[in-house]
Amino acid sequence: MLLCTYNGSEHLSEQIKSYFAQSHWNWSLHVSDDGSTDGTLEILAELRRTTARVVDIEVVAGPGRGATPNFLSLICRNDVHDGYVALSDQDDIWLSHKLERAVAALEAVPEDVPAVYGSRTRVVDRGLRPIRLSPLFRRQPSFRNALVQNIAGGNTLVLNAAARRLVVAAGPDQDVVSHDWWIYLLVTGHGGRFIYDPEPGLLYRQHGRNLVGHNRSLRGLVKRFRSLHRGRYWRLIGDNLRALERSGRLLSPENRRLVAEFRALMEGPALAKPLAFHRLGLHRQAPVETGLLHLGLLTGRSGHPGAPGVPEPEPLDGRRRLT
């Protein structure tokens, strides 16, 4: 298991307890701390001291540049075992079946095929009172979906050895908005499998530092259209396209062509973009949100994929990502 931490002492102990409550028990823990100044490191030191005979725990210093670089650097470390790799945030609570379901799903995939498991979550408040389930995505995961949408949070992801090797081959220095979206892009772009489990695998704690909207209401759709109209979302798409081009050797020939055609679409005239977008089969899980993309393209506010990316305060999925 790979855990990234940063000033997470308030909830970290509860997350760790949920590891030990897993029905699947063959695991070790690698932690990358990104410069915590609270009691996080003390909690981890005590954990190592009290569980040394039960489980292997390693703690290393992260790059100090935020959640995405921290996770990618940890995934790419040489001392991470070449087996299944589960990613973990510091303030969730895993349900007892999380690892067991993930391992069972991944074992059905041939070992040489990169595969990633991701699931829904139960969104809860600070006191673990239920708020809602994360959205249920019904369409098959695919590269054509991944190019415009991420469907599973990094806190739910489990990679098989082939998928981890793919991320390592791409390298940790990727200028992308989130490690989970990048993994979805890279694995499906290579031709691997993304397994989406509609059964929630964890309690996702909603609080002031990781506020989650998951707002599927009309108001939420309006906010997402405004994000499109201001062009921020499209600049993130541009960041992802550049990262995919740099890692083009890892993509299938068909998907390399798709990336090139998507870039050409983005650089073309606004009136031609919606039709070209439809022809390429690019889509979000909800048809109404695919329609929003068409509107964003038609308004000419989709930006230019060669322009430098900017931080996204509110992605189209309505989620802020903080470890």
Backbone as numpy.savetxt, mean C-alpha at the origin, in Angstrom:
# Nx Ny Nz CAx CAy CAz Cx Cy Cz
7.75 -10.89 9.89 6.90 -9.71 9.89 7.80 -8.47 9.89
7.37 -7.46 9.14 8.12 -6.22 9.04 7.27 -5.08 9.63
7.77 -4.49 10.69 7.06 -3.42 11.41 7.86 -2.14 11.30
7.23 -1.07 10.86 7.87 0.24 10.84 7.26 1.10 11.95
8.13 1.78 12.71 7.66 2.58 13.85 8.18 4.00 13.77
7.40 4.88 14.36 7.82 6.27 14.57 6.91 6.88 15.64
7.46 7.11 16.81 6.70 7.70 17.92 5.35 7.01 18.10
5.40 5.69 18.22 4.16 4.92 18.29 3.89 4.30 19.64
4.48 4.85 20.69 4.39 4.19 21.99 2.96 4.08 22.52
2.06 4.95 22.10 0.70 4.94 22.66 -0.02 3.63 22.37
0.15 3.10 21.17 -0.61 1.91 20.78 0.25 0.71 20.41
1.56 0.85 20.43 2.44 -0.21 19.94 2.28 -1.51 20.70
2.14 -1.44 22.01 2.04 -2.66 22.81 0.83 -3.49 22.43
-0.29 -2.83 22.13 -1.49 -3.56 21.72 -1.27 -4.26 20.39
-0.57 -3.60 19.47 -0.28 -4.23 18.19 0.60 -5.47 18.40
1.63 -5.33 19.22 2.52 -6.46 19.47 1.78 -7.64 20.09
0.89 -7.36 21.02 0.10 -8.44 21.64 -0.69 -9.20 20.59
-1.18 -8.49 19.58 -1.97 -9.17 18.55 -1.11 -10.09 17.69
0.21 -9.83 17.59 1.09 -10.78 16.91 1.10 -12.12 17.64
1.22 -12.05 18.95 1.33 -13.26 19.74 -0.01 -14.01 19.86
-1.09 -13.37 19.44 -2.40 -14.02 19.44 -2.73 -14.67 18.10
-1.77 -14.65 17.15 -2.03 -15.21 15.83 -2.14 -16.73 15.89
-3.06 -17.26 15.08 -3.19 -18.72 14.98 -2.03 -19.33 14.19
-1.38 -18.53 13.35 -0.17 -18.95 12.65 1.02 -18.44 13.45
1.89 -19.35 13.91 2.88 -18.95 14.89 4.32 -19.02 14.41
4.57 -19.37 13.19 5.94 -19.48 12.70 6.37 -18.14 12.10
6.85 -17.23 12.96 7.23 -15.91 12.47 8.36 -15.33 13.30
9.05 -14.36 12.67 10.03 -13.52 13.36 9.65 -12.08 13.07
10.30 -11.14 13.77 9.90 -9.73 13.66 11.12 -8.87 13.38
11.03 -8.09 12.30 12.04 -7.09 11.97 11.39 -5.71 12.11
12.03 -4.83 12.85 11.48 -3.50 13.10 12.45 -2.45 12.58
11.92 -1.47 11.87 12.71 -0.32 11.43 12.10 0.93 12.06
12.85 1.54 12.96 12.36 2.73 13.65 12.93 3.97 12.99
12.05 4.92 12.69 12.43 6.07 11.89 12.83 7.28 12.72
13.33 7.05 13.93 13.81 8.16 14.75 12.87 8.54 15.88
12.25 7.56 16.51 11.29 7.84 17.58 11.97 8.55 18.75
11.22 9.50 19.34 11.72 10.23 20.51 10.81 10.02 21.72
9.81 9.15 21.59 8.94 8.83 22.72 9.43 7.53 23.35
8.55 6.70 23.82 8.97 5.46 24.45 8.99 4.26 23.54
8.91 4.46 22.23 8.84 3.34 21.29 10.04 2.40 21.41
11.24 2.95 21.41 12.43 2.10 21.46 12.53 1.34 22.78
12.06 1.95 23.86 12.06 1.26 25.14 11.10 0.08 25.13
9.93 0.25 24.50 8.98 -0.85 24.38 9.60 -1.99 23.59
10.28 -1.67 22.51 10.89 -2.69 21.66 12.04 -3.39 22.39
12.82 -2.63 23.15 13.92 -3.24 23.90 13.39 -4.22 24.95
12.31 -3.84 25.63 11.71 -4.73 26.62 11.13 -5.97 25.95
10.54 -5.79 24.78 10.00 -6.93 24.04 11.11 -7.92 23.70
12.24 -7.42 23.23 13.36 -8.31 22.89 13.85 -9.05 24.13
13.91 -8.34 25.25 14.43 -8.95 26.47 13.52 -10.06 26.98
12.22 -9.84 26.92 11.28 -10.79 27.52 10.89 -11.94 26.60
11.15 -11.80 25.29 10.71 -12.84 24.35 11.88 -13.48 23.61
13.10 -13.25 24.08 14.28 -13.71 23.35 14.27 -15.21 23.10
13.68 -15.98 24.00 13.66 -17.43 23.84 12.48 -17.93 23.02
11.59 -17.01 22.67 10.36 -17.40 21.98 10.38 -17.02 20.51
10.86 -15.81 20.20 10.79 -15.31 18.84 12.00 -14.42 18.57
12.49 -14.45 17.33 13.60 -13.58 16.93 13.08 -12.19 16.61
13.69 -11.19 17.22 13.30 -9.79 16.99 14.55 -8.96 16.71
14.54 -8.24 15.59 15.64 -7.36 15.22 15.11 -5.95 15.07
15.84 -4.97 15.60 15.45 -3.57 15.50 16.59 -2.80 14.84
16.27 -2.07 13.77 17.27 -1.28 13.06 16.77 0.15 12.91
17.69 1.04 12.57 17.34 2.45 12.34 16.86 2.63 10.91
15.74 3.31 10.74 15.22 3.59 9.41 15.92 4.78 8.78
15.58 5.09 7.51 16.24 6.17 6.80 15.83 7.56 7.27
14.78 7.66 8.06 14.36 8.96 8.58 13.72 9.87 7.56
13.04 9.28 6.58 12.42 10.08 5.51 10.93 9.78 5.34
10.30 9.16 6.34 8.87 8.92 6.26 8.54 7.46 6.05
7.23 7.18 6.03 6.74 5.80 6.05 7.14 5.00 4.81
6.95 5.57 3.62 7.23 4.80 2.40 8.70 4.44 2.28
9.66 5.38 2.43 11.07 4.97 2.40 11.43 3.98 3.51
10.79 4.12 4.68 11.08 3.21 5.77 10.67 1.78 5.42
9.45 1.60 4.91 9.00 0.26 4.54 9.82 -0.32 3.40
10.08 0.47 2.36 10.83 -0.07 1.23 12.25 -0.44 1.63
12.87 0.36 2.48 14.23 0.02 2.92 14.22 -1.24 3.77
13.19 -1.42 4.58 13.11 -2.62 5.42 12.86 -3.87 4.57
11.97 -3.77 3.61 11.70 -4.91 2.72 12.97 -5.34 2.00
13.81 -4.38 1.65 15.00 -4.66 0.84 16.24 -5.03 1.66
16.15 -5.09 2.97 17.31 -5.43 3.79 17.75 -6.88 3.54
19.06 -7.08 3.53 19.61 -8.42 3.27 19.31 -9.41 4.38
19.10 -8.92 5.61 18.90 -9.84 6.72 17.44 -10.25 6.92
16.54 -9.80 6.03 15.15 -10.25 6.08 15.06 -11.63 5.43
14.45 -12.57 6.12 14.38 -13.95 5.63 13.61 -14.02 4.32
14.01 -14.92 3.44 13.40 -15.06 2.11 12.21 -16.01 2.19
11.18 -15.57 2.88 9.94 -16.34 2.98 8.77 -15.39 2.83
7.63 -15.73 3.42 6.51 -14.81 3.41 6.86 -13.58 4.27
6.44 -12.41 3.81 6.74 -11.16 4.50 5.43 -10.41 4.72
5.07 -10.20 5.98 3.86 -9.45 6.33 4.26 -8.06 6.79
3.62 -7.04 6.24 3.90 -5.66 6.62 2.95 -5.23 7.73
3.46 -4.41 8.66 2.65 -4.01 9.80 2.86 -2.55 10.14
1.77 -1.84 10.37 1.83 -0.52 10.99 1.93 -0.71 12.50
2.09 0.40 13.21 2.37 0.32 14.64 1.14 0.47 15.52
0.00 0.84 14.97 -1.14 1.18 15.83 -2.42 0.43 15.49
-2.29 -0.68 14.74 -3.45 -1.52 14.45 -3.55 -2.63 15.48
-4.56 -3.46 15.34 -4.66 -4.72 16.07 -5.03 -5.80 15.06
-4.14 -6.77 14.91 -4.40 -7.85 13.98 -5.42 -8.82 14.56
-6.38 -9.23 13.75 -7.29 -10.30 14.14 -6.54 -11.63 14.09
-6.94 -12.57 14.92 -6.13 -13.76 15.14 -5.92 -14.59 13.88
-6.79 -14.47 12.89 -6.69 -15.29 11.68 -5.89 -14.62 10.57
-5.40 -13.41 10.79 -4.80 -12.64 9.70 -3.69 -13.41 8.97
-2.68 -13.85 9.69 -1.56 -14.53 9.05 -1.97 -15.87 8.47
-2.82 -16.59 9.16 -3.24 -17.91 8.69 -3.95 -17.80 7.35
-4.87 -16.83 7.20 -5.58 -16.66 5.94 -4.63 -16.24 4.83
-3.70 -15.36 5.14 -2.77 -14.89 4.13 -1.88 -16.02 3.64
-1.32 -16.78 4.56 -0.43 -17.88 4.19 -1.19 -18.93 3.37
-2.40 -19.25 3.77 -3.20 -20.24 3.03 -3.45 -19.78 1.60
-3.74 -18.50 1.43 -4.00 -17.98 0.08 -2.73 -17.99 -0.76
-1.61 -17.60 -0.17 -0.36 -17.53 -0.93 0.21 -18.90 -1.24
-0.05 -19.88 -0.39 0.44 -21.24 -0.66 -0.21 -21.87 -1.88
-1.34 -21.33 -2.30 -2.01 -21.85 -3.50 -1.39 -21.32 -4.79
-0.42 -20.41 -4.67 0.25 -19.82 -5.83 1.61 -20.49 -6.01
2.00 -20.86 -7.24 3.33 -21.43 -7.44 4.43 -20.53 -6.87
5.47 -21.13 -6.31 6.50 -20.37 -5.61 7.22 -19.37 -6.50
7.32 -19.64 -7.79 8.05 -18.75 -8.68 7.20 -17.60 -9.21
5.93 -17.54 -8.82 5.04 -16.46 -9.26 4.94 -15.41 -8.15
5.33 -14.16 -8.41 5.17 -13.12 -7.38 3.70 -12.96 -7.01
3.44 -12.99 -5.71 2.05 -12.89 -5.25 1.99 -12.07 -3.98
0.93 -11.28 -3.87 0.70 -10.43 -2.69 -0.73 -10.64 -2.23
-0.89 -10.76 -0.93 -2.21 -10.86 -0.30 -2.52 -9.52 0.37
-3.76 -9.06 0.21 -4.24 -7.88 0.91 -5.70 -8.07 1.27
-6.17 -7.36 2.28 -7.54 -7.58 2.74 -8.22 -6.27 3.11
-9.51 -6.40 3.38 -10.27 -5.30 3.97 -9.83 -5.12 5.42
-10.30 -4.03 6.02 -10.04 -3.77 7.43 -11.34 -3.35 8.12
-11.35 -3.50 9.44 -12.42 -2.95 10.26 -11.92 -1.62 10.83
-12.51 -0.53 10.41 -12.10 0.79 10.91 -12.73 1.01 12.28
-11.90 1.37 13.26 -12.36 1.59 14.62 -11.84 2.93 15.12
-12.44 3.43 16.22 -11.95 4.68 16.78 -10.85 4.40 17.79
-10.41 5.43 18.50 -9.29 5.27 19.44 -9.59 4.24 20.52
-10.88 4.11 20.89 -11.26 3.14 21.90 -11.65 1.79 21.34
-11.35 1.56 20.05 -11.63 0.31 19.34 -13.11 0.07 19.12
-13.91 1.12 19.18 -15.33 1.00 18.85 -15.50 1.00 17.33
-16.32 0.08 16.81 -16.46 -0.05 15.35 -17.00 1.24 14.72
-16.43 1.59 13.59 -16.93 2.71 12.79 -17.54 2.19 11.49
-16.75 1.41 10.75 -17.24 0.86 9.48 -16.22 -0.15 8.97
-16.59 -0.87 7.95 -15.64 -1.68 7.19 -15.04 -0.82 6.08
-13.81 -1.11 5.72 -13.24 -0.45 4.55 -14.02 -0.89 3.31
-13.93 -0.14 2.20 -14.73 -0.47 1.01 -14.48 -1.90 0.53
-15.52 -2.50 0.02 -15.41 -3.82 -0.58 -15.22 -3.65 -2.08
-14.08 -4.11 -2.58 -13.79 -4.01 -4.01 -14.13 -5.33 -4.67
-14.94 -5.27 -5.72 -15.48 -6.49 -6.32 -14.81 -6.86 -7.64
-14.17 -5.91 -8.29 -13.52 -6.22 -9.56 -12.17 -6.90 -9.31
-11.76 -7.71 -10.26 -10.51 -8.44 -10.13 -9.32 -7.47 -10.08
-8.40 -7.63 -9.13 -7.19 -6.79 -9.14 -6.43 -6.97 -10.45
-5.85 -5.88 -10.94 -5.14 -5.94 -12.22 -4.23 -4.73 -12.34
-3.30 -4.79 -13.29 -2.41 -3.67 -13.53 -3.18 -2.46 -14.05
-4.21 -2.70 -14.86 -5.00 -1.59 -15.39 -5.79 -0.88 -14.28
-6.10 -1.57 -13.22 -6.67 -0.93 -12.04 -5.58 -0.25 -11.21
-4.46 -0.95 -11.03 -3.37 -0.42 -10.19 -2.81 0.89 -10.72
-2.86 1.10 -12.02 -2.32 2.34 -12.58 -3.07 3.57 -12.09
-4.31 3.40 -11.65 -5.08 4.57 -11.22 -5.67 4.42 -9.82
-5.38 3.29 -9.12 -6.00 3.09 -7.80 -5.24 2.04 -7.01
-5.11 2.29 -5.72 -4.63 1.29 -4.79 -5.83 0.69 -4.06
-5.83 -0.63 -3.85 -7.03 -1.25 -3.28 -6.82 -1.88 -1.91
-5.59 -1.93 -1.40 -5.36 -2.55 -0.10 -4.27 -1.80 0.65
-4.52 -1.47 1.89 -3.54 -0.77 2.69 -2.32 -1.62 2.97
-1.18 -0.97 3.14 0.05 -1.69 3.41 -0.01 -2.50 4.69
-0.84 -2.06 5.64 -0.94 -2.80 6.91 -1.62 -4.15 6.75
-2.17 -4.44 5.57 -2.80 -5.74 5.32 -1.95 -6.65 4.44
-0.87 -6.12 3.85 -0.16 -6.86 2.81 0.74 -7.96 3.36
0.74 -9.10 2.66 1.68 -10.18 2.89 2.23 -10.59 1.52
3.55 -10.62 1.38 4.21 -10.93 0.12 4.82 -12.33 0.19
4.76 -13.07 -0.92 5.54 -14.29 -0.96 6.99 -13.95 -1.33
7.87 -14.94 -1.31 9.29 -14.68 -1.52 9.55 -14.09 -2.91
8.83 -14.56 -3.92 9.04 -14.05 -5.28 8.63 -12.58 -5.38
7.56 -12.19 -4.70 7.13 -10.79 -4.72 8.14 -9.91 -4.00
8.66 -10.37 -2.86 9.67 -9.60 -2.15 10.92 -9.42 -3.02
11.34 -10.48 -3.70 12.52 -10.37 -4.57 12.28 -9.36 -5.68
11.04 -9.25 -6.15 10.71 -8.26 -7.17 10.87 -6.85 -6.62
10.38 -6.60 -5.40 10.54 -5.29 -4.77 12.01 -4.98 -4.55
12.79 -5.97 -4.12 14.22 -5.78 -3.92 14.91 -5.43 -5.24
14.52 -6.10 -6.32 15.11 -5.83 -7.63 14.84 -4.40 -8.09
13.65 -3.88 -7.76 13.33 -2.50 -8.11 14.11 -1.52 -7.25
14.42 -1.90 -6.01 15.22 -1.06 -5.13 14.38 -0.22 -4.20
14.98 0.23 -3.08 14.23 0.98 -2.07 14.02 2.45 -2.40
14.80 3.00 -3.30 14.74 4.45 -3.56 13.74 4.76 -4.66
12.48 4.72 -4.31 11.40 4.99 -5.25 10.64 6.24 -4.83
10.50 7.17 -5.73 9.77 8.41 -5.44 8.29 8.20 -5.74
7.64 7.47 -4.84 6.22 7.14 -5.02 5.48 7.54 -3.75
4.16 7.69 -3.87 3.37 8.20 -2.74 3.27 7.19 -1.62
3.21 5.89 -1.94 3.03 4.90 -0.88 3.60 3.56 -1.30
4.16 2.86 -0.33 4.77 1.55 -0.61 3.72 0.52 -1.03
2.52 0.60 -0.47 1.50 -0.40 -0.80 1.03 -0.26 -2.25
0.80 0.97 -2.67 0.41 1.19 -4.07 1.53 0.74 -5.00
2.78 1.04 -4.62 3.92 0.64 -5.44 3.99 -0.88 -5.57
3.77 -1.59 -4.49 3.81 -3.05 -4.53 2.69 -3.60 -5.43
1.50 -3.02 -5.33 0.39 -3.44 -6.19 0.76 -3.23 -7.66
1.34 -2.07 -7.99 1.76 -1.77 -9.35 2.83 -2.74 -9.83
3.85 -2.93 -9.02 5.01 -3.70 -9.44 4.65 -5.17 -9.66
3.89 -5.76 -8.73 3.56 -7.18 -8.84 2.62 -7.44 -10.00
1.58 -6.64 -10.13 0.65 -6.87 -11.25 1.30 -6.48 -12.58
2.17 -5.45 -12.56 2.86 -5.06 -13.79 3.82 -6.13 -14.28
4.38 -6.88 -13.36 5.27 -7.99 -13.72 4.50 -9.18 -14.29
3.21 -9.25 -13.92 2.40 -10.40 -14.32 2.12 -11.34 -13.17
2.38 -10.87 -11.93 2.13 -11.68 -10.76 0.68 -11.62 -10.31
0.43 -12.15 -9.11 -0.92 -12.26 -8.58 -1.12 -11.31 -7.40
-2.26 -10.63 -7.39 -2.67 -9.88 -6.21 -3.96 -10.50 -5.71
-3.93 -10.99 -4.47 -5.07 -11.68 -3.89 -5.77 -10.74 -2.92
-7.00 -10.40 -3.22 -7.77 -9.48 -2.38 -8.78 -10.28 -1.57
-8.67 -10.20 -0.26 -9.54 -10.95 0.64 -10.63 -10.01 1.18
-11.89 -10.29 0.91 -12.97 -9.45 1.44 -13.18 -9.59 2.94
-12.55 -10.59 3.56 -12.66 -10.78 5.00 -11.64 -9.87 5.70
-12.08 -8.96 6.59 -11.13 -8.07 7.28 -10.11 -8.85 8.09
-8.88 -8.35 8.08 -7.82 -9.03 8.80 -7.30 -8.27 10.00
-7.77 -7.05 10.21 -7.25 -6.27 11.34 -8.21 -5.14 11.69
-7.99 -4.59 12.87 -8.68 -3.38 13.30 -7.78 -2.19 12.97
-8.29 -1.32 12.13 -7.53 -0.14 11.70 -7.98 1.04 12.54
-7.10 1.49 13.40 -7.45 2.52 14.37 -7.44 3.90 13.71
-8.57 4.58 13.77 -8.68 5.93 13.20 -8.49 6.95 14.31
-7.45 7.77 14.14 -7.20 8.81 15.14 -6.60 10.02 14.45
-6.21 11.02 15.21 -5.81 12.30 14.65 -4.61 12.25 13.73
-3.73 11.23 13.90 -2.53 11.20 13.09 -2.66 10.34 11.84
-3.73 9.59 11.69 -3.89 8.77 10.49 -5.33 8.80 10.01
-5.97 9.94 10.10 -7.39 10.06 9.85 -7.78 9.43 8.53
-8.76 8.54 8.60 -9.21 7.80 7.44 -10.63 8.25 7.11
-10.84 8.64 5.85 -12.17 9.01 5.45 -12.99 7.81 5.06
-12.48 7.06 4.04 -13.26 5.99 3.41 -14.67 6.51 3.12
-14.77 7.75 2.73 -16.07 8.39 2.58 -16.65 8.06 1.22
-17.65 7.20 1.17 -18.26 6.81 -0.10 -19.52 7.62 -0.39
-19.77 8.69 0.37 -20.96 9.48 0.20 -20.81 10.45 -0.98
-21.92 11.15 -1.31 -21.87 12.15 -2.36 -20.86 13.24 -2.01
-20.83 13.63 -0.73 -19.85 14.63 -0.31 -18.43 14.15 -0.56
-18.20 12.85 -0.28 -16.87 12.30 -0.52 -16.52 12.30 -1.99
-17.49 11.98 -2.86 -17.24 12.01 -4.29 -16.91 13.41 -4.77
-17.60 14.41 -4.23 -17.33 15.80 -4.60 -15.91 16.17 -4.22
-15.49 15.77 -3.01 -14.12 16.07 -2.57 -13.10 15.41 -3.48
-13.38 14.17 -3.93 -12.44 13.49 -4.80 -12.40 14.16 -6.17
-13.54 14.65 -6.65 -13.52 15.36 -7.93 -12.72 16.64 -7.82
-12.84 17.34 -6.68 -12.03 18.56 -6.50 -10.55 18.24 -6.50
-10.19 17.08 -5.90 -8.79 16.67 -5.91 -8.32 16.44 -7.34
-9.17 15.81 -8.15 -8.83 15.61 -9.56 -8.68 16.94 -10.27
-9.63 17.85 -10.02 -9.65 19.11 -10.74 -8.42 19.95 -10.42
-7.92 19.85 -9.18 -6.73 20.61 -8.82 -5.45 19.95 -9.33
-5.54 18.73 -9.83 -4.41 18.10 -10.47 -3.46 17.36 -9.55
-3.70 17.34 -8.23 -2.75 16.69 -7.31 -2.69 15.19 -7.55
-3.85 14.59 -7.72 -3.91 13.15 -7.95 -3.13 12.76 -9.19
-3.25 13.55 -10.24 -2.57 13.22 -11.48 -1.06 13.38 -11.36
-0.60 14.26 -10.51 0.84 14.37 -10.30 1.36 13.12 -9.60
0.56 12.54 -8.72 0.95 11.28 -8.10 0.99 10.15 -9.14
0.03 10.15 -10.05 0.06 9.18 -11.14 1.35 9.35 -11.94
1.75 10.59 -12.17 3.00 10.85 -12.88 4.20 10.29 -12.14
4.22 10.44 -10.81 5.31 9.87 -10.01 5.36 8.35 -10.20
4.20 7.71 -10.15 4.16 6.26 -10.31 4.63 5.83 -11.70
4.23 6.58 -12.73 4.63 6.23 -14.09 6.15 6.33 -14.25
6.75 7.37 -13.69 8.21 7.50 -13.79 8.91 6.36 -13.07
8.39 5.96 -11.91 8.98 4.84 -11.18 8.85 3.55 -11.98
7.72 3.35 -12.62 7.53 2.15 -13.44 8.46 2.16 -14.64
8.68 3.31 -15.23 9.60 3.39 -16.37 11.03 3.06 -15.94
11.42 3.53 -14.75 12.77 3.21 -14.26 12.91 1.72 -13.98
11.81 1.06 -13.66 11.83 -0.37 -13.37 11.24 -1.18 -14.52
11.29 -0.63 -15.71 10.64 -1.25 -16.86 11.09 -2.67 -17.14
12.35 -2.98 -16.81 12.87 -4.33 -17.07 12.11 -5.39 -16.27
11.41 -4.96 -15.21 10.69 -5.90 -14.34 9.24 -6.09 -14.77
8.79 -5.31 -15.75 7.41 -5.40 -16.21 7.31 -6.35 -17.40
6.14 -6.92 -17.58 5.92 -7.73 -18.77 5.94 -6.83 -20.00
6.26 -7.38 -21.18 6.26 -6.55 -22.40 4.93 -5.84 -22.62
3.82 -6.54 -22.39 2.51 -5.93 -22.56 2.34 -4.72 -21.64
2.77 -4.86 -20.39 2.56 -3.78 -19.44 3.56 -2.64 -19.62
4.74 -2.93 -20.17 5.64 -1.83 -20.55 4.98 -0.97 -21.63
4.35 -1.63 -22.59 3.65 -0.89 -23.64 2.50 -0.08 -23.05
1.79 -0.67 -22.08 0.67 0.03 -21.46 1.14 1.29 -20.74
2.26 1.21 -20.03 2.80 2.39 -19.35 3.14 3.47 -20.37
3.77 3.07 -21.47 4.14 4.05 -22.51 2.89 4.68 -23.12
1.86 3.89 -23.35 0.63 4.43 -23.92 -0.09 5.34 -22.94
-0.04 5.00 -21.65 -0.65 5.86 -20.63 0.07 7.20 -20.59
1.40 7.19 -20.64 2.14 8.45 -20.65 1.79 9.27 -21.88
1.70 8.63 -23.05 1.34 9.35 -24.27 -0.05 9.95 -24.15
-0.96 9.21 -23.54 -2.32 9.71 -23.30 -2.27 10.98 -22.46
-1.49 10.95 -21.38 -1.42 12.08 -20.46 -0.83 13.31 -21.13
0.01 13.11 -22.12 0.65 14.24 -22.80 -0.16 14.73 -23.99
-1.26 14.04 -24.30 -2.04 14.39 -25.47 -3.08 15.47 -25.19
-3.87 15.84 -26.21 -4.90 16.86 -26.04 -6.01 16.40 -25.11
-6.56 17.33 -24.34 -7.54 16.99 -23.32 -8.78 16.31 -23.90
-9.27 16.77 -25.04 -10.50 16.21 -25.59 -10.34 14.75 -26.00
-9.11 14.34 -26.31 -8.88 12.96 -26.75 -8.62 12.02 -25.58
-8.40 12.57 -24.39 -7.96 11.73 -23.27 -9.01 10.74 -22.78
-10.27 11.13 -22.56 -11.23 10.15 -22.04 -11.40 8.93 -22.92
-11.45 9.12 -24.25 -11.62 7.99 -25.15 -10.39 7.09 -25.11
-9.20 7.70 -25.12 -7.98 6.91 -25.06 -7.88 6.15 -23.74
-8.30 6.79 -22.65 -8.31 6.17 -21.33 -9.21 4.94 -21.35
-10.38 5.08 -21.93 -11.33 3.96 -22.02 -10.76 2.86 -22.89
-10.11 3.22 -23.99 -9.56 2.22 -24.90 -8.48 1.38 -24.22
-7.71 1.99 -23.32 -6.65 1.26 -22.62 -7.20 0.37 -21.51
-8.48 0.54 -21.18 -9.08 -0.30 -20.14 -8.69 0.10 -18.73
-8.21 1.34 -18.54 -7.85 1.80 -17.20 -9.13 2.08 -16.42
-9.16 1.66 -15.15 -10.41 1.81 -14.40 -10.14 1.76 -12.91
-11.01 2.44 -12.17 -11.10 2.28 -10.73 -12.15 1.22 -10.43
-12.19 0.79 -9.19 -13.11 -0.29 -8.83 -14.57 0.14 -8.96
-14.87 1.39 -8.60 -16.25 1.89 -8.69 -16.44 2.62 -10.02
-17.43 2.23 -10.82 -17.64 2.90 -12.11 -17.81 4.41 -11.98
-18.47 4.87 -10.91 -18.67 6.31 -10.77 -17.33 7.03 -10.61
-16.36 6.38 -9.98 -15.05 7.02 -9.82 -14.24 6.97 -11.10
-14.45 5.94 -11.92 -13.85 5.94 -13.25 -14.43 7.11 -14.06
-15.72 7.35 -13.88 -16.33 8.51 -14.54 -15.71 9.81 -14.09
-15.38 9.92 -12.80 -14.71 11.12 -12.31 -13.36 11.30 -12.98
-12.66 10.20 -13.21 -11.38 10.31 -13.91 -11.58 10.86 -15.32
-12.61 10.38 -15.99 -12.89 10.90 -17.34 -13.14 12.40 -17.29
-13.89 12.85 -16.29 -14.16 14.29 -16.17 -12.87 15.05 -15.90
-12.03 14.51 -15.02 -10.75 15.16 -14.73 -9.88 15.27 -15.96
-9.88 14.22 -16.77 -9.11 14.25 -18.01 -9.67 15.28 -18.98
-11.00 15.33 -19.06 -11.65 16.21 -20.03 -11.44 17.68 -19.69
-11.34 18.00 -18.39 -11.15 19.40 -18.00 -9.74 19.89 -18.30
-8.84 18.97 -18.64 -7.48 19.39 -18.92 -6.65 19.61 -17.68
-7.15 19.22 -16.49 -6.42 19.43 -15.25 -5.65 18.18 -14.81
-5.47 17.25 -15.74 -4.75 16.02 -15.39 -3.26 16.22 -15.33
-2.80 17.39 -15.68 -1.39 17.69 -15.52 -0.55 16.99 -16.57
0.76 16.95 -16.33 1.73 16.36 -17.23 2.57 15.39 -16.41
2.66 14.13 -16.83 3.36 13.14 -16.01 4.84 13.40 -15.88
5.38 14.32 -16.63 6.79 14.66 -16.47 7.03 15.70 -15.41
5.94 16.31 -14.91 6.10 17.34 -13.90 6.45 16.72 -12.56
7.23 17.43 -11.73 7.59 16.86 -10.43 6.38 16.65 -9.56
6.40 15.58 -8.78 5.29 15.27 -7.89 5.28 16.16 -6.67
4.14 16.24 -6.01 4.00 17.03 -4.79 3.32 16.16 -3.75
3.49 16.46 -2.46 2.80 15.69 -1.43 1.29 15.77 -1.63
0.61 14.68 -1.37 -0.85 14.60 -1.55 -1.53 14.62 -0.20
-2.12 15.76 0.21 -2.74 15.81 1.51 -3.99 14.97 1.63
-4.67 14.73 0.50 -5.89 13.90 0.56 -6.03 13.13 -0.75
-5.47 11.91 -0.83 -5.55 11.13 -2.05 -6.99 10.84 -2.44
-7.17 10.40 -3.68 -8.51 10.16 -4.20 -9.24 9.12 -3.36
-8.51 8.19 -2.73 -9.15 7.18 -1.90 -9.61 7.73 -0.58
-9.33 9.02 -0.28 -9.78 9.62 0.96 -8.99 9.17 2.17
-7.71 8.82 1.97 -6.93 8.29 3.08 -5.65 9.10 3.25
-5.30 9.39 4.48 -3.99 9.91 4.79 -3.16 8.77 5.37
-1.92 8.64 4.91 -1.11 7.50 5.31 -0.02 7.96 6.25
-0.09 7.55 7.48 0.98 7.77 8.43 1.28 6.47 9.13
2.56 6.16 9.28 2.91 4.96 10.02 2.69 5.20 11.51
